[in-house]
Amino acid sequence: MRVAVVGAGAGGVCAAKYMIGAGFDVTVFEAGSHIGGLWVYDNDNGRPQAYRNLSIISSRRFTRFADFDFDDRTPRFPTHRDMARYLDSYAAHFGVKERIRFRTRVAQVKPAFDPATEAPRWLLTTEAGEQEEFDAVLVATGHLNEPNHVAALREFGGDYRHSSTYRYADDLVGKRICVVGVGNSGVDIASDVCSVAARTVLVARSGVVIQPKVLFGVAFSDIAISLRRRWIPARLRNRLIKAVVYTAHGDLTRLGIRAPKGRTHPTLSESIVADIEYNRVAVRPGITAIDGRRVTFADGSSEEFDVLFGATGYVVSLPFVPDDVVPVRGNHVDLYKRIFSPDWPGLCFVGMLNPLSTLNRIFEEQSRLIALHLAGRAALPSSAVMRADIAGKNRRSAQIYTDSPRHEMEEPDFGYVEELQALAGGRFTGNRPPRGTPTLQEAYAGLAR
């Protein structure tokens, strides 16, 4: 079986590793010159995002792949340099690197078969015009690739920038900076620039939970992930995490950070609360008007700024997949278990979700399942069943999470992994797998043998 993997970031090299392990003929297409995707500083793939002082928000313990550790010089919270080096070593160790075609951007992936009567065949065309057919295509370009530009912010009369363009604060010395958005990128940029800027304002339109990165000498991500146990009820788990966060930060409403009205994806920062406490960063509610360089906020105050950063996230972009094959709706793609196209067999996606825990571990679970499925060891249900499951996930997200584009692909990974394990065991529901169902690790080990 010939398998194409689009993208050589973390999801792509992980997927390729498991496809190689299953005995498939694998080719990885990478638009740039490097392995590592968004972790490569000034990546030449056209989608650079890493800034100079970027470190990941989870500890290396839960960020590493299960069967490959970071090297000894990697700190508890790896930097983008550590991540890029790690992924390059991972790809070399598992034989992925020699299968990557660098500087080869994919222009189109389209079906070359009738799904009702023929086996999957996919025609992949590169920007150079080269064409090849594959039995399966794994899209691993992720969903953090197309900046979401809010039209109202682009009316700013000074220097407007999306957070994806931020690299360092050297050119911001003495300037008045406004950062819109309290996700991880927004608070990181505000903390990074406040030491050199004349004024730094963080706009917190939506309610948010800001969690510390370290508490009592322990990585907070380790604490949160360790609490995800079947025997701990979700309500109790959420209360425990809320209590721990309160212990670290107290009531953040005193600093202008509103509590979310519903469940939301948390923000982790080791410094933003201290920056606000010491008045290095001021917090303002949403923006009501922009007139030239003057920004007016919902509390009635207004200020003039030199630079406005829109930390407004990303929108899903799949320019090489025809819209009639996999349509992008809003900020999500309708995929069965966030992986499989319900209408087109052989087209799979890795990383098209926003989990609470580390993506690398989710990449592994997805890749194992894809390998089992392509090898004929894990069947999928009918298209109707898959669509019903997709609709159920969409309804659940709308009911549980606050109304925000970033939550359209939110996935509570604790239950999600169990769903993948159930599917690997031949069950098509999202319920807990029956006693004796093999884990994906056990099933994949059997396939490799």
GUSE-569790 format. One record per residue (C-alpha): x negated, y negated, z negated; residue in one letter; residue number from 0. Coordinates in steps of 0.1 Angstrom, whole numbers, padded with zeros to 4 digits, always signed. Each point is the difference from the previous one (the first is absolute). Layout:
BEGIN
       x       y       z   type   seq
       X       Y       Z      A   NUM
...
END
This chain:
BEGIN
       x       y       z   type   seq
   +0000   +0000   +0000      M     0
   -0013   -0034   +0010      R     1
   +0007   -0027   -0026      V     2
   -0007   -0037   +0003      A     3
   -0004   -0023   -0030      V     4
   +0004   -0037   +0005      V     5
   -0021   -0020   -0025      G     6
   -0031   +0008   -0020      A     7
   +0009   -0016   -0032      G     8
   +0006   +0019   -0032      A     9
   +0032   +0016   +0013      G    10
   -0015   +0009   +0033      G    11
   -0032   +0017   -0012      V    12
   +0020   +0019   -0026      C    13
   +0025   +0012   +0026      A    14
   -0027   +0010   +0024      A    15
   -0018   +0019   -0027      K    16
   +0030   +0022   -0007      Y    17
   +0008   +0005   +0037      M    18
   -0036   +0012   +0005      I    19
   +0004   +0023   -0029      G    20
   +0031   +0015   +0016      A    21
   -0020   +0009   +0031      G    22
   +0014   -0027   +0023      F    23
   -0019   -0018   +0028      D    24
   -0001   -0035   -0015      V    25
   -0008   -0034   +0016      T    26
   +0001   -0032   -0020      V    27
   +0005   -0033   +0018      F    28
   -0014   -0031   -0018      E    29
   +0003   -0035   +0014      A    30
   -0030   -0013   -0019      G    31
   -0036   +0011   -0006      S    32
   +0003   +0012   -0036      H    33
   +0017   +0025   -0022      I    34
   +0020   -0014   -0028      G    35
   +0028   -0022   +0015      G    36
   +0010   -0029   -0023      L    37
   -0028   +0008   -0024      W    38
   -0027   -0011   +0025      V    39
   -0010   -0036   -0005      Y    40
   +0004   -0020   +0032      D    41
   +0010   +0032   +0019      N    42
   -0001   -0005   +0037      D    43
   +0032   +0020   +0006      N    44
   +0020   -0032   +0002      G    45
   +0016   +0005   -0035      R    46
   -0026   -0011   -0026      P    47
   +0015   -0007   -0034      Q    48
   -0026   +0007   -0027      A    49
   -0013   -0031   -0018      Y    50
   -0035   -0003   -0015      R    51
   +0010   +0006   -0036      N    52
   +0026   +0027   +0006      L    53
   +0002   +0030   -0023      S    54
   +0027   +0026   +0000      I    55
   +0027   -0001   -0027      I    56
   -0001   +0037   -0009      S    57
   -0029   +0018   -0017      S    58
   -0024   +0022   +0020      R    59
   +0014   +0030   -0020      R    60
   +0034   -0002   +0018      F    61
   -0012   -0016   +0032      T    62
   -0024   +0027   +0011      R    63
   +0012   +0029   +0021      F    64
   +0004   +0032   -0019      A    65
   -0030   +0018   +0015      D    66
   -0025   -0028   +0005      F    67
   -0013   -0024   -0027      D    68
   -0015   -0034   +0002      F    69
   -0037   -0003   -0002      D    70
   -0017   -0009   -0033      D    71
   -0004   -0037   +0008      R    72
   +0037   -0006   +0003      T    73
   +0015   -0019   -0030      P    74
   +0033   +0009   -0017      R    75
   +0019   -0024   +0024      F    76
   -0017   +0004   +0034      P    77
   -0006   -0030   +0021      T    78
   +0008   -0001   +0037      H    79
   -0036   +0008   +0007      R    80
   +0002   +0031   -0022      D    81
   +0033   +0011   +0017      M    82
   -0015   -0004   +0035      A    83
   -0031   +0019   -0009      R    84
   +0021   +0027   -0017      Y    85
   +0023   +0005   +0030      L    86
   -0030   +0001   +0024      D    87
   -0016   +0027   -0022      S    88
   +0033   +0019   -0002      Y    89
   +0003   +0000   +0038      A    90
   -0035   +0012   +0005      A    91
   +0002   +0027   -0026      H    92
   +0032   +0016   +0015      F    93
   -0010   -0002   +0036      G    94
   +0023   -0029   +0009      V    95
   -0026   -0025   +0010      K    96
   -0011   +0018   +0031      E    97
   +0036   +0002   +0013      R    98
   +0006   -0037   -0001      I    99
   +0001   -0021   +0031      R   100
   -0010   -0034   -0011      F   101
   +0010   -0033   +0018      R   102
   +0028   +0019   +0016      T   103
   +0033   -0018   -0006      R   104
   +0032   +0020   +0007      V   105
   +0024   -0019   +0023      A   106
   +0029   +0025   +0001      Q   107
   +0012   +0033   -0013      V   108
   +0030   +0014   +0017      K   109
   +0017   +0034   +0004      P   110
   -0006   +0021   +0030      A   111
   +0026   +0027   -0007      F   112
   +0037   +0006   -0006      D   113
   +0004   +0006   -0037      P   114
   +0031   +0022   +0006      A   115
   -0017   +0025   +0023      T   116
   -0038   -0005   +0000      E   117
   -0029   +0002   -0024      A   118
   -0014   -0033   -0012      P   119
   -0025   -0017   +0024      R   120
   -0011   -0036   -0007      W   121
   -0017   -0023   +0025      L   122
   -0025   -0024   -0016      L   123
   -0013   -0029   +0020      T   124
   -0029   -0022   -0011      T   125
   -0004   -0037   +0008      E   126
   -0027   +0010   +0024      A   127
   +0026   +0020   +0020      G   128
   -0012   +0035   -0010      E   129
   +0028   +0025   -0005      Q   130
   +0001   +0033   -0019      E   131
   +0027   +0025   -0010      E   132
   +0003   +0013   -0036      F   133
   +0023   +0025   -0017      D   134
   +0003   -0024   -0030      A   135
   -0008   -0036   -0008      V   136
   -0006   -0012   -0036      L   137
   +0004   -0038   -0004      V   138
   -0022   -0012   -0029      A   139
   -0001   -0037   +0006      T   140
   +0020   -0007   -0031      G   141
   +0024   -0029   -0007      H   142
   -0024   -0027   -0011      L   143
   -0011   -0011   +0034      N   144
   +0023   -0028   +0013      E   145
   +0001   -0032   -0023      P   146
   +0034   -0011   -0010      N   147
   +0001   -0038   +0008      H   148
   +0029   -0018   -0016      V   149
   +0011   -0027   +0024      A   150
   +0006   -0027   -0027      A   151
   -0035   +0003   -0013      L   152
   -0015   -0006   +0035      R   153
   +0016   -0034   -0001      E   154
   -0027   -0010   -0026      F   155
   -0019   -0030   +0013      G   156
   -0033   +0010   -0014      G   157
   -0020   +0032   +0005      D   158
   +0024   +0030   +0000      Y   159
   -0015   +0035   -0003      R   160
   +0014   +0034   -0005      H   161
   -0016   +0019   -0029      S   162
   -0014   +0026   +0025      S   163
   -0025   -0026   +0013      T   164
   -0015   -0008   -0034      Y   165
   -0036   +0010   -0004      R   166
   -0016   -0022   -0026      Y   167
   +0004   -0033   -0018      A   168
   -0031   -0018   +0013      D   169
   +0020   -0023   +0023      D   170
   +0026   -0008   -0026      L   171
   -0023   -0018   -0025      V   172
   +0018   -0031   -0014      G   173
   +0032   +0006   +0020      K   174
   +0036   +0002   -0012      R   175
   +0013   +0035   +0006      I   176
   +0035   +0014   +0000      C   177
   +0004   +0038   +0000      V   178
   +0035   +0013   +0008      V   179
   +0007   +0035   -0012      G   180
   -0007   +0020   -0032      V   181
   -0009   +0033   +0014      G   182
   -0035   +0014   -0004      N   183
   -0015   -0021   +0028      S   184
   +0016   -0032   -0012      G   185
   -0012   +0002   -0036      V   186
   -0035   +0012   +0011      D   187
   -0004   -0030   +0023      I   188
   +0012   -0024   -0026      A   189
   -0025   +0014   -0026      S   190
   -0027   +0000   +0026      D   191
   +0004   -0037   +0011      V   192
   +0009   -0016   -0033      C   193
   -0036   -0002   -0012      S   194
   -0010   -0023   +0029      V   195
   +0032   -0017   +0010      A   196
   +0012   -0034   -0013      A   197
   +0034   +0014   -0005      R   198
   +0016   +0035   +0003      T   199
   +0037   +0006   +0000      V   200
   +0016   +0035   +0002      L   201
   +0035   +0001   +0013      V   202
   +0021   +0027   -0017      A   203
   +0033   +0000   +0017      R   204
   +0009   +0036   -0009      S   205
   -0001   +0017   -0034      G   206
   -0030   +0023   -0004      V   207
   -0017   +0023   -0025      V   208
   -0037   -0008   -0004      I   209
   -0019   +0029   -0015      Q   210
   -0036   -0001   -0013      P   211
   -0026   +0021   +0017      K   212
   -0017   +0010   -0032      V   213
   +0016   +0004   -0035      L   214
   -0018   +0013   -0031      F   215
   -0029   +0009   +0023      G   216
   +0022   +0023   +0021      V   217
   +0010   -0007   +0036      A   218
   +0037   -0009   +0000      F   219
   +0006   +0020   +0031      S   220
   -0013   +0031   -0018      D   221
   +0025   -0007   -0028      I   222
   +0029   -0005   +0023      A   223
   -0007   +0030   +0022      I   224
   -0006   +0022   -0031      S   225
   +0036   -0009   -0012      L   226
   +0015   +0015   +0032      R   227
   +0009   +0033   -0014      R   228
   +0032   +0020   +0006      R   229
   +0006   +0003   -0037      W   230
   -0001   -0037   -0005      I   231
   +0034   -0015   +0010      P   232
   -0003   -0029   +0025      A   233
   +0018   -0024   -0023      R   234
   -0024   +0008   -0029      L   235
   -0030   -0002   +0023      R   236
   +0010   -0035   +0013      N   237
   +0006   -0012   -0036      R   238
   -0034   +0012   -0010      L   239
   -0017   -0017   +0029      I   240
   +0019   -0032   -0007      K   241
   -0010   +0001   -0037      A   242
   -0037   +0005   +0010      V   243
   +0001   -0029   +0024      V   244
   +0016   -0022   -0027      Y   245
   -0027   +0010   -0024      T   246
   -0026   -0013   +0025      A   247
   +0017   -0032   +0012      H   248
   +0029   -0008   -0022      G   249
   +0030   -0018   +0016      D   250
   -0011   -0013   +0033      L   251
   +0030   -0022   +0004      T   252
   -0019   -0025   -0022      R   253
   -0024   -0004   +0029      L   254
   +0026   -0004   +0027      G   255
   +0000   +0036   +0011      I   256
   +0036   +0012   +0001      R   257
   +0009   +0036   -0007      A   258
   +0014   +0019   +0030      P   259
   +0038   +0006   +0001      K   260
   -0005   +0036   +0012      G   261
   -0028   +0025   +0005      R   262
   -0029   -0014   +0019      T   263
   -0035   +0009   +0011      H   264
   -0024   -0012   -0027      P   265
   -0029   -0023   +0004      T   266
   -0033   +0009   -0017      L   267
   -0026   -0026   -0009      S   268
   -0028   -0003   -0025      E   269
   -0002   -0038   +0001      S   270
   +0031   -0018   +0012      I   271
   +0018   -0002   -0034      V   272
   -0032   -0014   -0016      A   273
   -0003   -0025   +0029      D   274
   +0035   -0012   -0006      I   275
   -0004   -0001   -0038      E   276
   -0031   -0022   +0004      Y   277
   +0017   -0022   +0025      N   278
   -0024   +0009   +0028      R   279
   +0032   +0011   +0020      V   280
   +0034   -0017   -0003      A   281
   +0031   +0019   +0007      V   282
   +0030   -0014   +0019      R   283
   +0033   +0015   +0011      P   284
   +0011   +0003   +0036      G   285
   -0005   -0027   +0026      I   286
   +0030   -0021   +0010      T   287
   -0017   -0024   +0026      A   288
   -0032   -0006   +0019      I   289
   -0007   -0035   +0013      D   290
   -0034   -0002   +0016      G   291
   -0025   +0009   -0028      R   292
   +0026   -0006   -0028      R   293
   +0017   +0031   -0014      V   294
   +0031   -0003   -0021      T   295
   +0009   +0028   -0025      F   296
   +0032   +0013   -0014      A   297
   -0007   -0017   -0033      D   298
   +0001   -0034   +0016      G   299
   -0037   -0006   -0001      S   300
   -0021   -0007   +0031      S   301
   -0037   -0001   +0009      E   302
   -0023   -0006   +0029      E   303
   -0023   +0028   +0011      F   304
   -0029   +0005   +0024      D   305
   +0004   +0037   +0006      V   306
   +0031   +0023   -0003      L   307
   -0004   +0038   -0001      F   308
   +0030   +0021   +0009      G   309
   -0005   +0032   -0020      A   310
   +0032   +0012   +0016      T   311
   -0009   +0035   +0009      G   312
   +0002   +0019   +0032      Y   313
   +0026   +0013   +0025      V   314
   -0001   +0035   +0016      V   315
   -0015   -0001   +0035      S   316
   -0003   +0030   +0023      L   317
   -0007   -0017   +0034      P   318
   -0012   +0032   +0016      F   319
   +0031   +0021   -0008      V   320
   +0031   -0008   +0022      P   321
   +0029   -0014   -0020      D   322
   +0024   +0026   +0014      D   323
   -0022   +0027   -0015      V   324
   -0006   -0014   -0035      V   325
   +0018   -0033   -0005      P   326
   -0012   -0024   -0027      V   327
   +0029   -0014   -0019      R   328
   -0006   -0028   -0025      G   329
   -0032   +0010   -0018      N   330
   +0003   +0037   +0002      H   331
   +0001   +0030   +0023      V   332
   +0026   +0027   -0003      D   333
   -0021   +0031   -0005      L   334
   +0009   +0033   -0017      Y   335
   -0019   +0002   -0033      K   336
   -0019   -0032   +0013      R   337
   -0018   +0023   +0024      I   338
   +0020   +0016   +0028      F   339
   +0020   -0014   +0029      S   340
   +0034   +0016   -0002      P   341
   +0004   +0000   +0039      D   342
   -0035   +0006   +0013      W   343
   -0020   +0030   -0013      P   344
   -0037   -0003   +0000      G   345
   +0000   -0037   -0010      L   346
   -0010   -0005   -0036      C   347
   -0010   -0030   -0022      F   348
   -0024   -0002   -0029      V   349
   +0002   -0029   -0025      G   350
   +0032   -0016   +0011      M   351
   +0012   -0006   -0035      L   352
   -0007   -0021   -0031      N   353
   -0005   +0024   -0030      P   354
   -0007   -0010   -0036      L   355
   -0031   +0022   -0003      S   356
   -0031   +0001   +0022      T   357
   +0005   +0004   +0037      L   358
   -0029   +0024   +0004      N   359
   +0017   +0027   -0020      R   360
   +0032   -0005   +0020      I   361
   -0020   +0003   +0032      F   362
   -0012   +0034   -0011      E   363
   +0035   +0012   -0008      E   364
   +0013   -0012   +0033      Q   365
   -0029   +0014   +0020      S   366
   +0003   +0035   -0015      R   367
   +0037   +0001   +0008      L   368
   -0006   -0012   +0036      I   369
   -0027   +0027   +0004      A   370
   +0024   +0027   -0013      L   371
   +0028   -0012   +0023      H   372
   -0021   -0002   +0031      L   373
   -0013   +0035   -0007      A   374
   +0036   +0013   -0002      G   375
   -0001   +0006   -0038      R   376
   +0024   -0028   -0011      A   377
   +0031   -0004   +0020      A   378
   +0021   -0032   +0002      L   379
   +0038   -0001   -0003      P   380
   +0023   -0011   +0028      S   381
   +0000   -0036   +0013      S   382
   +0033   -0006   -0018      A   383
   -0014   +0011   -0033      V   384
   -0031   -0021   +0004      M   385
   +0021   -0031   +0008      R   386
   +0022   +0005   -0030      A   387
   -0031   +0002   -0022      D   388
   -0014   -0032   +0016      I   389
   +0033   -0018   -0006      A   390
   +0000   +0012   -0036      G   391
   -0035   -0014   -0006      K   392
   +0010   -0033   +0015      N   393
   +0030   -0003   -0022      R   394
   -0019   +0010   -0031      R   395
   -0027   -0027   +0007      S   396
   +0027   -0027   +0005      A   397
   +0017   +0010   -0033      Q   398
   -0031   +0003   -0022      I   399
   -0025   -0026   +0012      Y   400
   +0003   -0038   +0002      T   401
   +0009   -0013   +0035      D   402
   -0034   -0006   +0016      S   403
   -0017   +0012   +0032      P   404
   -0028   +0016   -0020      R   405
   +0025   +0024   -0016      H   406
   +0015   +0014   +0032      E   407
   -0027   +0027   +0000      M   408
   -0003   +0003   -0038      E   409
   -0003   +0036   -0010      E   410
   +0000   +0013   -0036      P   411
   -0028   +0024   +0006      D   412
   +0007   +0022   -0030      F   413
   +0031   +0014   +0017      G   414
   -0014   -0004   +0035      Y   415
   -0028   +0025   -0005      V   416
   +0025   +0025   -0013      E   417
   +0021   -0005   +0031      E   418
   -0031   +0008   +0022      L   419
   -0007   +0031   -0021      Q   420
   +0036   +0011   +0004      A   421
   -0002   -0004   +0037      L   422
   -0032   +0020   +0001      A   423
   +0018   +0027   -0018      G   424
   +0028   +0002   +0025      G   425
   +0026   -0022   -0018      R   426
   +0015   -0031   +0017      F   427
   +0012   -0019   -0030      T   428
   -0016   -0027   -0022      G   429
   +0006   +0021   -0032      N   430
   -0025   +0017   -0022      R   431
   -0015   +0030   +0017      P   432
   +0010   +0034   -0014      P   433
   -0023   +0019   -0024      R   434
   -0027   +0018   +0020      G   435
   +0000   -0025   +0030      T   436
   -0037   -0004   +0010      P   437
   -0015   -0034   -0002      T   438
   -0012   -0016   +0032      L   439
   -0036   +0007   -0012      Q   440
   +0008   +0037   -0003      E   441
   +0019   +0002   +0033      A   442
   -0027   -0018   +0018      Y   443
   -0027   +0023   -0015      A   444
   +0020   +0029   +0014      G   445
   +0002   -0016   +0034      L   446
   -0038   -0006   +0000      A   447
   -0006   +0036   -0007      R   448
END
